[in-house]
């Protein structure tokens, strides 16, 4: 069985990290994740993507044993695919939901934080433990979710935050019992899937792009996309329907 499972139902793709017990990311697994993300993005039947992990762990990050072996043999290890993986996540046309079903550490946190919407089970905790094992990475992704001081503490000490703290800080949309996590994530995904795909994809693109811009530059990009969207019959139909209520 593949370490990455991809299934599609009701316009929703579910991608599962399937390498228990902790879904540690190997080179092959990260390459397979990139391919699964690209396949979901290219599939016009897919309107939203859920990422989750098998069992009670989202992902403990890269497989340290494989990464060390790669360093010692001067061959590509899991981290060599990192940029491709995050590019596939951040630049996907389809909105993504991280259904964080347990610990999300290092690259696991990076994957979750690269999704559009985050929900988590109550056994979840997140961290950037690289400082404890002679590695670096993950801070920039954590900064999308958390403040300067918190990220520095996590990066420099390995400090972890649990799901209740993440919910208190409004990092996640919900903190749920394990058995309620996927139904909740699917409800959000199906809600997205009911919307006009062109409108959703342009909204997704605008938010992904403006996040890297200043206020005025970002507003200009949004207005350009709004003009493009307004040329579609679905958008005009939605406006007429609202006005004729």
C-alpha positions in Angstrom: 0.0 0.0 0.0 1.2 3.5 -0.8 2.3 5.8 2.0 0.0 8.5 0.4 -3.7 7.6 -0.2 -5.8 9.7 -2.5 -9.6 9.3 -2.8 -12.3 11.5 -4.4 -15.9 11.6 -3.4 -18.6 14.3 -3.8 -16.1 16.7 -5.4 -13.8 16.4 -2.4 -10.3 14.9 -2.6 -9.0 13.3 0.7 -5.2 12.9 0.9 -4.0 10.7 3.8 -0.5 10.4 5.1 -0.4 6.7 5.6 2.8 5.6 7.2 2.0 4.7 10.8 2.6 5.0 13.6 3.8 8.6 13.2 3.5 9.2 9.4 7.2 10.2 9.2 7.9 11.7 5.8 10.4 9.8 3.6 11.7 11.1 0.2 9.4 8.8 -1.7 6.4 9.8 0.5 7.0 13.5 -0.1 7.3 12.9 -3.8 4.0 10.9 -3.7 2.4 13.8 -1.8 3.4 16.3 -4.5 1.9 14.0 -7.2 -1.3 13.5 -5.2 -1.7 17.3 -4.7 -1.0 17.9 -8.4 -3.5 15.2 -9.4 -6.2 16.7 -7.2 -5.4 20.2 -8.6 -5.8 18.9 -12.2 -9.0 17.0 -11.6 -11.9 19.3 -12.5 -14.2 17.1 -10.4 -12.3 18.1 -7.3 -13.4 21.4 -5.7 -11.7 21.0 -2.2 -9.0 18.9 -0.7 -8.7 17.5 2.8 -5.3 16.5 4.2 -5.1 14.2 7.2 -3.0 11.4 8.7 -3.6 7.8 9.4 -4.2 6.8 13.0 -3.7 9.2 15.9 -0.8 11.2 14.4 -0.9 13.8 11.6 2.9 13.7 11.0 6.0 13.7 13.1 7.9 15.4 10.3 10.7 14.1 8.1 12.0 10.6 8.6 15.2 11.4 10.6 16.8 8.1 9.9 16.5 8.5 6.2 17.6 12.2 6.3 20.7 11.3 8.3 21.6 8.5 5.8 21.2 10.9 2.9 23.5 13.4 4.6 26.1 10.8 5.3 26.0 9.4 1.7 25.6 12.8 0.1 22.4 11.8 -1.7 19.0 13.5 -1.8 16.9 13.1 1.4 13.4 14.0 2.3 14.1 17.7 2.8 15.3 17.9 -0.9 11.6 17.8 -1.9 10.4 20.3 0.6 10.1 23.3 -1.8 8.2 21.3 -4.3 5.8 20.0 -1.7 5.0 23.4 -0.2 4.7 24.9 -3.7 2.1 22.3 -4.6 0.2 23.1 -1.4 0.4 26.9 -1.5 -0.2 27.3 -5.2 -3.0 24.8 -5.6 -6.1 26.2 -7.2 -8.2 24.1 -4.9 -8.8 25.2 -1.3 -7.3 22.8 1.3 -8.4 21.8 4.7 -5.9 20.3 7.2 -7.8 17.8 9.4 -5.0 17.5 12.0 -5.7 14.2 13.7 -2.8 14.3 16.2 0.7 15.6 16.6 2.0 17.8 13.8 5.7 18.4 14.2 8.3 20.0 12.0 7.4 19.4 8.3 4.0 18.0 9.6 3.3 21.5 11.0 4.6 22.9 7.8 2.0 20.9 5.8 -0.8 21.8 8.1 0.0 25.5 8.1 0.2 25.6 4.3 -3.5 24.6 4.1 -6.3 27.2 3.9 -8.4 26.0 6.8 -7.3 24.1 9.9 -9.3 21.9 12.2 -7.8 19.6 14.8 -8.6 16.7 17.2 -8.2 17.3 20.9 -5.1 15.1 21.1 -3.2 17.4 18.7 -0.1 19.3 19.6 2.3 21.1 17.3 6.0 22.0 17.5 9.2 22.7 15.7 11.6 20.2 17.3 14.4 20.5 14.8 16.7 22.2 17.3 16.7 19.0 19.4 17.9 16.9 16.5 20.5 19.0 14.6 18.1 20.4 12.0 16.5 23.6 11.0 13.2 24.5 9.3 9.5 25.1 9.8 9.7 28.6 11.4 8.5 30.5 8.3 5.4 28.2 8.1 4.7 28.6 11.8 4.8 32.4 11.4 1.8 32.2 9.1 -0.2 31.0 12.2 1.6 32.3 15.3 3.2 35.5 16.5 6.9 36.5 16.6 7.6 35.6 20.2 5.8 32.2 20.2 7.5 31.1 17.0 10.9 32.0 18.4 10.2 30.1 21.6 9.2 27.1 19.6 12.2 27.3 17.3 14.8 27.9 20.0 13.5 25.6 22.7 11.2 23.0 21.0 8.2 24.3 22.9 4.9 22.8 21.9 1.3 24.0 21.8 -1.7 21.7 22.3 -5.0 21.9 20.4 -6.9 23.8 23.1 -4.2 26.5 23.1 -4.3 26.6 19.3 -8.1 27.1 19.4 -7.8 29.8 22.1 -5.4 31.6 19.8 -7.8 31.2 16.8 -5.2 29.2 14.9 -7.7 26.4 14.2 -11.4 26.5 13.5 -12.3 23.7 15.9 -10.9 21.5 18.6 -12.8 18.2 18.4 -12.9 14.6 19.6 -11.1 12.3 17.2 -14.2 10.7 15.9 -15.8 14.1 15.0 -12.8 15.5 13.1 -13.3 14.1 9.6 -17.0 14.6 9.5 -16.4 18.3 10.5 -13.7 18.7 7.8 -16.0 17.1 5.2 -18.8 19.4 6.1 -16.6 22.4 5.4 -15.2 20.9 2.2 -18.8 20.1 0.9 -19.8 23.7 1.7 -16.9 24.9 -0.5 -17.8 22.4 -3.2 -21.3 23.8 -3.6 -19.9 27.3 -4.6 -19.1 28.4 -8.1 -15.7 26.8 -8.9 -14.4 29.8 -10.8 -15.3 32.2 -7.9 -13.7 29.8 -5.3 -10.5 29.4 -7.4 -10.1 33.2 -7.9 -10.8 33.8 -4.2 -8.2 31.2 -3.4 -5.6 32.8 -5.8 -6.2 36.3 -4.5 -5.7 35.3 -0.9 -2.6 33.2 -1.6 -1.1 36.0 -3.7 -2.0 39.0 -1.5 -0.6 37.3 1.6 2.9 38.1 0.2 2.1 41.7 -0.8 1.6 45.1 0.7 -1.9 46.4 1.3 -2.3 48.5 -1.8 -0.6 46.0 -4.1 -2.7 43.3 -2.7 -5.9 45.3 -3.1 -5.0 46.0 -6.8 -4.5 42.3 -7.4 -7.9 41.5 -5.9 -9.7 44.1 -8.0 -8.1 42.7 -11.1 -9.3 39.2 -10.3 -12.7 40.6 -9.4 -13.0 42.2 -12.8 -12.0 38.9 -14.4 -14.6 37.0 -12.4 -17.2 39.6 -13.3 -16.9 38.6 -16.9 -18.2 35.1 -16.2 -21.9 34.3 -16.6 -22.0 32.4 -13.2 -20.8 35.5 -11.4 -23.4 37.8 -13.2 -26.1 35.2 -12.5 -25.2 35.2 -8.8 -25.5 39.0 -8.7 -28.9 38.9 -10.5 -30.2 36.2 -8.2 -29.2 38.3 -5.1 -30.9 41.5 -6.5 -34.1 39.6 -7.4 -34.6 38.1 -4.0 
